[in-house]
Amino acid sequence: MTGVRIFIVSMGIISPVGHGLLQTKDAIKEGRKGITPLSLFPTAQSKPLPVGEIRESFETGNVPRTHSLALIAAKEAMKGFNDALDAVVMGVSTGGILTTEEHMKKGDLEPELFRFHSTGSVAEYIAGEYKCTGPVITVSTACSSGTVAIKVALEMLRTGKVKRVLAGGADSLCRLTYYGFNSLQLIDPEGARPFDRNRNGMSVSEGAAMLLLVSDEDVPDNAVAEVLGAGLSCDAYHSSTPHPEGRGGAGAILAAVNDSDISLSDIDYINLHGTGTFHNDLSEAKALNSLFGDKKPLMSSVKGAFGHSLAAAGAIESVVSAMSISENMIPANIGCDEPDPELNLNIAMNYLETGVKTVLSNSFGFGGNNAAIVLGKPEKERSKAKLKKVSYLSIVGSSCITGAGDTDQTMDEILHGKDCKGLLSTKEISQNFPPNAVRRLKRLPRMVLSLAVAAHENSGVSDPPSSIFLGTGWGGLSETYDFLVNLYESNEQFASPTNFVGSVHNAPAGQVAIRFKATGPNITTTGGDYSFEQALMTASLLSDDIDADDTIFVIGADESHEILSHIFDRSVLLDQTRSDGGGALCLKTGETSSGLKIYPAFFESADNNRKVMSSLIENLGETEKINEKYGLVFAGIPAAHRKAGEKQLDEFLSLSGFLNPVNDYRKLTGEFASASAVAAVLAVRFVQNGKIPVQLSGSEDYHLNGKGILIIGLGKSVTAIEVIP
């Protein structure tokens, strides 16, 4: 196979306007709205605000609402398909927060109650239901998450290494988003009116959509639509306000069109992001006017009917866009009675039945995270995309933060035979920043900023990075906790807008982008103990979208919170020493003079995968090559999965015959989700020095003699990262 095309062969959806594709199609044809006053949970307000709430009852079982919505959409998408999935990629913002809120409000802090809290647990749950043994990746880029997830799945399929990926997004309503968006004064009490002259805000919503994507050389008989391409960008402007001229949005659209190998004039219909907020609609309009001028196709936003379902929105609107192609229809821009003439858009005021061959769908989120996707009618004569190679990334700079201090202090502790567990003070973490630069930032964003600045300084590269990839298991715990505590203490009368914006998982990456003016892809992944590995894999998959001369950041970081860490993360609960930290790598997609490289060599789920260790050995190049290539194995075994992880490590050593030193690095770093990012930085420094110190090798300094270091993650998933000269 020399080239592939990527097709949507099945879809599933649940939203406030309908359950399933048939109900959704009927709702669009009839112009039905799903915006009604909130009833899901009681509020202190005498008149609850209008939201997009799914009113029909459905089984939630023992999982939170977001998980149940995701499963409903997945079941429809997977109906009639029995072959195993190669990967699951999902966009999620809220995870199990609705259930978390209820337990915290009651004061029930038993860790078992929060086992599905994490944002990444939704994709893991879906992967478990469908026995997916390949990579499971969660994207959390706020309101663009669902579309970004499809972009990641697209690039995964383009490698030819996977054939079937389930991609999409899910989010449920919760207090955090309901009160949070209201605190920003972004809610229209009359319901969202996208692009209307009198628009006054959005309608927070919920829902889920899943798309089964397959790669093929020819058009499958069951193809619904073809994914022609997708593009990403970042405003690098403000944490919650879009660029006033729409530059980031225009950049994502152009990237998507170029990736699709089409022209702007080929687009028949644009599914607009269109939230109904004044500035967001204005920014999107300016982006479109700058690109299309007076030759705009018909366009509409469905958020006046569906509401804004955050991470699910891009996936839901991708389903609607695919339906536009397969059903020859253009949805009406519900909620808009009088289009704002200042926006100069070609709004579809009524539902239309007309032939649609190519659709552009936009999704823009907090932190200036922009994504656009182009879908096309499956046609026999369309050209194939060349198979792409998952590339090594060249290392030009690195930094870490641990309980011992910065990178040099951490290395010094290890060389003296000590661990680097513990916590720095927030002041110590941000000591190199003037107070006004980090005045409103709490622990995690300060940590991520410090890591990024130190890695960039270590690189010696003068140009700022173009793109940011952040892995974080739990996001801003301090902001989430403070938001909810303040909300409950005020009888749900006060919600902090600053804490709300900071609670979004991609907020720290947004701060880094703003500081460095990084306008390329900006992706946050959140997969528990494998979040950094997901970020690195995503960076490698998207490397073709980044100029070889550009530098990029791949960062992993998590904070320790005195209350939430212990109830969310079972590994933290099992370690007597509270620890946190992270690592950052400054990378290039092309060759560099240093010659040092990093590569995401392996990622598979260990659940229901008895052959995972054999698969790892095979992917690494079998026994002889493993001993020749690596001088040290850094093994990451989360405390919560120590028994399984140690068994996996024993199996690896038995199957590979590995004879060189092995180090269980979490005994050095302590227990926190992004500990592997610290291990990666330590590996970089050891390879640069050319030896492993006696404290890690066992009896004497071990000289690498040109060998690299292999970092393997064990437990629920098995991952491998190569750091090689």
C-alpha positions, -999 to +999 in steps of 0.1 A: +000+000+000+015+034-010-014+057-001-046+057+018-079+076+021-098+080+053-136+073+054-164+077+079-182+044+077-206+047+107-216+073+132-234+076+165-249+106+182-269+117+212-278+154+219-306+175+232-324+174+199-324+136+195-310+102+202-295+086+172-290+096+135-327+093+125-340+115+153-312+140+147-320+142+110-357+147+117-349+175+143-327+193+117-354+191+090-381+203+114-359+230+130-364+217+165-346+233+194-333+214+225-327+245+247-348+245+279-342+255+315-318+233+334-334+205+355-305+181+358-295+194+392-309+221+416-296+256+415-298+285+438-313+306+410-350+310+411-351+307+373-325+282+359-307+293+328-316+276+295-292+248+285-291+219+261-301+191+284-308+156+272-342+150+287-348+114+279-339+089+306-311+064+299-292+039+319-261+053+336-251+021+354-221+026+377-205+053+356-209+091+354-232+108+329-204+116+304-194+080+302-229+069+296-235+094+268-202+083+251-213+047+253-247+054+237-230+072+208-204+044+205-230+017+204-247+033+175-214+038+156-203+003+163-236-015+155-229-043+130-191-040+134-174-069+152-138-064+142-115-051+170-107-015+171-071-004+166-074+028+186-098+051+204-093+089+203-118+111+222-122+147+231-134+153+267-135+182+290-156+173+320-150+136+325-168+124+356-170+159+372-208+158+376-205+128+399-175+143+416-195+175+424-223+156+440-199+136+463-179+168+472-211+187+480-221+159+504-186+158+519-181+121+508-144+119+500-140+081+498-115+075+469-135+046+455-163+071+447-141+090+423-127+062+402-143+076+371-135+112+378-106+116+353-111+131+319-092+102+304-114+076+320-142+082+293-120+070+264-106+041+286-142+031+294-152+030+257-120+012+248-127-014+275-163-019+262-150-027+227-118-046+237-095-021+220-059-032+226-043-003+207-036+033+218-063+051+238-059+089+236-079+117+253-077+152+239-087+181+261-085+213+242-118+228+256-144+234+229-123+222+200-115+188+216-139+167+195-125+180+162-089+178+174-095+142+184-106+134+148-075+152+135-053+130+157-072+099+145-068+110+109-030+113+113-029+079+130-047+063+101-025+080+076+005+061+090-010+028+078-002+012+112-039+013+122-070+006+101-100+012+123-102+041+148-132+052+169-130+089+173-153+115+188-162+135+219-184+136+249-193+160+277-222+162+302-236+192+319-222+199+353-220+227+379-185+237+368-194+246+333-230+258+341-218+283+367-184+288+351-197+302+318-223+322+336-195+338+357-179+349+325-212+365+315-213+344+284-248+328+288-278+342+269-308+340+292-330+337+261-310+309+245-282+311+220-287+332+189-257+326+167-248+355+144-280+374+152-279+412+155-290+409+191-269+378+201-261+378+238-243+346+246-242+308+244-262+279+258-242+253+276-251+218+265-242+182+266-240+152+243-217+128+225-208+117+190-186+089+178-173+083+143-159+050+130-130+059+107-113+035+084-084+037+060-087+022+025-073+026-009-107+026-025-142+038-014-159+013+009-195+004+001-206+017+035-187+050+033-208+079+046-182+107+039-145+110+035-122+129+059-102+150+034-081+169+059-080+189+091-060+219+105-050+232+139-038+266+152-036+286+183-045+323+188-017+328+214-038+358+224-059+353+256-070+325+279-107+329+272-112+355+245-107+348+208-083+369+187-103+400+176-093+396+140-099+359+138-063+352+128-061+318+146-094+307+132-083+317+097-050+298+102-068+266+112-092+268+082-063+274+057-044+245+072-074+222+068-080+233+032-043+227+024-043+194+041-073+184+020-057+193-013-087+214-023-094+251-028-116+274-007-139+276-038-146+239-035-164+242-002-202+240-006-212+245+030-196+257+063-207+243+096-198+273+118-185+272+153-210+300+161-216+299+198-238+331+199-214+351+221-207+386+207-169+383+203-167+347+193-191+351+164-174+383+154-139+367+154-152+338+133-168+362+108-136+381+104-117+349+097-142+339+071-143+373+054-105+374+052-105+341+034-136+340+013-142+376+006-176+380-012-176+344-025-189+327+006-208+294+005-239+289+026-231+285+063-249+279+096-243+271+132-264+244+148-256+256+184-289+276+185-307+242+184-281+218+199-265+242+224-227+242+229-217+207+242-180+218+247-157+189+239-185+170+222-194+199+200-168+193+172-177+156+170-214+163+170-210+189+142-187+165+123-217+140+123-240+168+112-215+178+084-213+142+073-251+140+072-252+172+051-232+152+025-250+119+028-285+134+031-280+164+007-291+190+033-280+222+049-292+229+085-308+262+093-291+286+116-316+282+144-320+311+169-310+338+144-339+360+135-320+389+120-285+382+108-260+408+120-252+428+088-218+438+102-207+402+100-213+400+063-219+362+062-241+340+040-263+325+067-287+297+058-318+309+076-339+279+066-333+242+062-324+234+026-323+202+006-295+205-019-265+186-031-235+190-008-201+176-018-176+194+005-181+207+040-158+228+063-166+225+100-150+249+125-143+244+163-127+271+184-119+268+221-106+284+253-069+292+251-073+300+214-073+264+204-086+263+169-095+233+147-111+229+113-120+197+094-130+192+058-153+163+048-161+153+013-185+131-007-168+098-013-157+098-050-138+071-068-114+094-086-100+113-055-063+111-049-048+091-020-027+106+007+009+092+009+015+069+039+033+090+065+060+078+089+058+084+127+090+104+130+118+107+155+119+141+171+153+158+176+160+170+212+175+205+215+166+213+251+152+198+283+142+207+318+125+191+348+110+200+382+109+176+411+108+177+448+146+182+447+143+214+426+152+222+390+171+199+365+205+204+379+193+200+415+175+169+406+205+154+389+227+163+419+204+145+443+204+114+421+242+114+418+243+115+456+222+084+459+190+102+469+155+103+455+138+135+442+104+130+458+086+158+475+071+192+467+086+226+460+067+256+472+047+275+445+071+304+451+101+282+443+085+269+412+080+303+397+111+321+412+124+332+378+092+351+370+084+386+381+053+385+404+030+403+381+037+378+353+022+349+373+000+368+397-032+350+389-017+317+381-018+288+405+005+258+409+001+238+377+003+267+351+033+281+370+050+247+368+043+243+331+055+278+323+087+273+343+094+240+326+088+256+292+110+286+298+138+264+313+137+240+284+138+268+259+168+284+276+186+251+277+181+247+240+200+278+231+175+284+203+166+320+199+134+315+180+103+308+201+085+274+196+056+272+172+036+244+188+028+231+223+019+195+233+011+191+270+003+159+289-014+162+323-032+135+341-054+157+363-052+193+351-055+223+374-066+207+407-062+239+427-085+258+404-111+230+403-111+226+440-113+263+448-140+268+422-162+242+438-155+250+474-163+287+468-194+277+450-207+255+478-197+279+506-217+307+489-247+284+485-240+284+447-242+322+446-205+329+437-184+313+410-149+325+402-143+331+365-105+330+371-107+295+387-131+283+360-108+293+331-079+278+350-097+245+357-098+237+320-070+211+313-055+230+284-052+263+303-015+258+312-006+251+275-025+282+266-004+302+290+028+289+273+014+297+239+006+333+249+041+338+265+059+324+234+034+336+208+032+300+196+004+299+169+008+263+157-010+233+170-016+234+207-028+201+221-034+189+257-037+152+263-049+137+295-046+099+300-037+095+336-002+079+340+002+079+302-006+115+295+030+125+286+033+095+263+000+106+246+014+141+241+047+128+226+028+104+203+005+133+192+035+156+185+051+129+164+019+122+145+015+159+137+052+165+129+044+169+091+022+199+100+052+217+115+081+232+096+114+214+102+130+247+113+104+252+140+109+242+176+081+226+196+074+219+233+064+185+246+056+188+283+043+166+310+033+180+344+009+174+373+004+191+406-001+176+440-033+188+458-036+181+495-072+168+491-080+160+455-048+141+446-055+114+473-091+108+463-085+109+425-052+090+421-048+057+439-011+057+433-007+089+452-027+073+480-002+045+483+029+067+487+037+083+520+055+112+504+035+138+485+052+145+452+047+164+420+066+179+391+071+174+354+095+176+325+097+195+292+115+189+260+123+215+233+123+195+200+126+199+163+110+178+136+141+178+115+177+167+121+199+187+144+237+188+151+232+172+186+219+140+170+199+132+201+164+119+193+132+108+210+106+085+196+072+071+209+080+035+200+049+017+215+015+023+230-010-005+236-037-011+262-028-040+285-064-047+294-077-078+275-043-080+258-024-111+269+002-106+241+010-070+250+046-077+261+053-099+231+039-071+209+063-047+227+093-069+220+083-073+184+079-035+179+113-028+195+131-051+171+135-084+189+160-096+215+194-089+199+185-054+188+171-044+222+204-052+240+224-035+213+202-004+212+195+004+249+219+007+278+192+013+304+156+006+309+136+031+329+105+012+341+075+033+352+052+012+375+024+033+391+019+022+427-018+014+420-007-012+394+025-024+410+016-061+411+006-061+374+035-038+364+061-059+381+048-090+364+049-072+330+085-061+337+095-096+345+079-108+313+097-081+293+131-091+308+124-128+302+113-123+266+139-097+256+168-112+275+178-077+285+211-077+303+218-040+310+207-020+340+170-016+348+156+012+371+122+016+386+121+054+382+089+061+403+109+052+433+131+082+425+104+107+413+075+098+436+039+091+425+023+116+401+007+110+367+034+128+346+064+112+363+074+097+329+082+133+317+108+136+344+122+102+334+125+114+298+145+144+309+168+123+331+173+099+301+182+129+279+208+140+304+223+105+309+226+099+272+242+133+268+267+124+295+273+090+280+269+071+312+245+058+339+257+067+374+265+039+398+235+049+419+212+037+391+233+010+375+240-011+405+277-016+411+296+010+390+291+037+364+277+021+333+291+036+301+265+037+273+290+035+244+265+049+219+235+032+233+202+049+242+177+046+270+143+029+268+115+043+290+086+018+294+054+025+311+036-004+327+002-011+343-031-005+325-013+004+294+022-005+281+042+023+265+078+027+253+098+058+245+132+057+230+159+083+238+188+076+215+220+093+203 
